[in-house]
Amino acid sequence: MEKIVEEKKKRCELPGVRYLFALNAAIGYCAIYALRMNISVAIVAMVNQTAIHDNPGTNVTSDDCPAPTHHKGFGNSTEISEDGEFIPGGRLAEVYSAKWVFGISTLIVAVLTLLTPLAARLGVEYLTAIRALEGLALGVTLPAINYMVGQWAP
């Protein structure tokens, strides 16, 4: 009888805290990636009214976006960069607790994302400012999660 009770207890146990942390970190990565990439999807409807179809069977083609041109020498830098010069996200996570840095910066990005349509209606300057602030807030999220993983991983 005691064996049956012990087996039922083992089945109902939660996974380890490290597994729950890994799951939450993966969900956090998905959330910040979605916040980062949402403008890429929305901008099509914001600037190209022909992209919104009333009739789903029609194909709309446009020459508004020509093929990209590659500039000679672009990305062919021979400069040697020094690692670790600019790491504010990781440092903030060390000093102020990575979970708070990640949580607050994700909240800031979410609020700014909600303000994006309003900023777009007000003008390109406001939209650029909102996206720049989002970029600054998103810049600390990945180092914060990496810091937490470094603390929790065996």
For each residue, the residues with C-beta under 8 A, 3 or more apart:
1: 4 5
2: 5 6
3: 6 7
4: 1 7 8
5: 1 2 8 9
6: 2 3 9 10
7: 3 4 10 11
8: 4 5 11 12
9: 5 6 12 13
10: 6 7 13
11: 7 8
12: 8 9
13: 9 10
14: 20
15: 19 20
16: 19 20
17: 20 21
18: 21 22 152 153 154
19: 15 16 22 23
20: 14 15 16 17 23 24
21: 17 18 24 25 148 152
22: 18 19 25 26
23: 19 20 26 27
24: 20 21 27 28
25: 21 22 28 29 145 148 149
26: 22 23 29 30
27: 23 24 30 31
28: 24 25 31 32 102 106 141 145
29: 25 26 32 33 142 145
30: 26 27 33 34
31: 27 28 34 35 106
32: 28 29 35 36 106 109 138 141 142
33: 29 30 36 37
34: 30 31 37 38
35: 31 32 38 106 109 110 113 134 138
36: 32 33 134 138
37: 33 34 40 41
38: 34 35 41 42 113
39: 42 43 116 131
40: 37 43
41: 37 38 44
42: 38 39 45 46 116
43: 39 40 46 47
44: 41 47 48 51
45: 42 48 51 52
46: 42 43 120
47: 43 44
48: 44 45 51 62 64
49: 52
50: 60 62
51: 44 45 48 60
52: 45 49
53: 56 58 60
54:
55: 58
56: 53
57:
58: 53 55
59:
60: 50 51 53
61:
62: 48 50 65
63: 66
64: 48
65: 62
66: 63 69
67:
68:
69: 66
70: 74
71: 74
72:
73: 76
74: 70 71
75:
76: 73
77:
78:
79:
80:
81:
82: 85
83:
84: 87
85: 82
86:
87: 84 90 91 143
88: 91 92 139 140
89: 92 93 101 139 140 141 142 143 144
90: 87 93 94 143 144 146 147
91: 87 88 94 95
92: 88 89 95 96 101 140 143 144
93: 89 90 96 97 98 101 102 140 143 144 147 148
94: 90 91 98 147
95: 91 92
96: 92 93 100 101
97: 93 100 101
98: 93 94 101 102 144 145 147 148 151
99: 102 103 144 148
100: 96 97 103 104
101: 89 92 93 96 97 98 104 105 140 141 144
102: 28 93 98 99 105 106 140 141 144 145 148
103: 99 100 106 107
104: 100 101 107 108
105: 101 102 108 109 137 138 140 141 144
106: 28 31 32 35 102 103 109 110 137 141
107: 103 104 110 111
108: 104 105 111 112 133 137
109: 32 35 105 106 112 113 134 137 138 141
110: 35 106 107 113 114
111: 107 108 114 115
112: 108 109 115 116 130 133 134 137
113: 35 38 109 110 116 134
114: 110 111
115: 111 112 118 119 130
116: 39 42 112 113 119 120 127 130 131
117: 120 121
118: 115 121 122 126
119: 115 116 122 123 126 127 129 130
120: 46 116 117 126 127
121: 117 118
122: 118 119 126 127
123: 119 126 127
124: 127 128
125: 128 129
126: 118 119 120 122 123 129 130
127: 116 119 120 122 123 124 130 131
128: 124 125 131 132
129: 119 125 126 132 133
130: 112 115 116 119 126 127 133 134
131: 39 116 127 128 134 135
132: 128 129 135 136
133: 108 112 129 130 136 137
134: 35 36 109 112 113 130 131 137 138
135: 131 132 138 139
136: 132 133 139 140
137: 105 106 108 109 112 133 134 140 141
138: 32 35 36 105 109 134 135 141 142
139: 88 89 135 136 142 143
140: 88 89 92 93 101 102 105 136 137 143 144
141: 28 32 89 101 102 105 106 109 137 138 144 145
142: 29 32 89 138 139 145 146
143: 87 89 90 92 93 139 140 146 147
144: 89 90 92 93 98 99 101 102 105 140 141 147 148
145: 25 28 29 98 102 141 142 148 149
146: 90 142 143 149 150
147: 90 93 94 98 143 144 150 151
148: 21 25 93 98 99 102 144 145 151 152
149: 25 145 146 152 153
150: 146 147 153
151: 98 147 148
152: 18 21 148 149
153: 18 149 150
154: 18
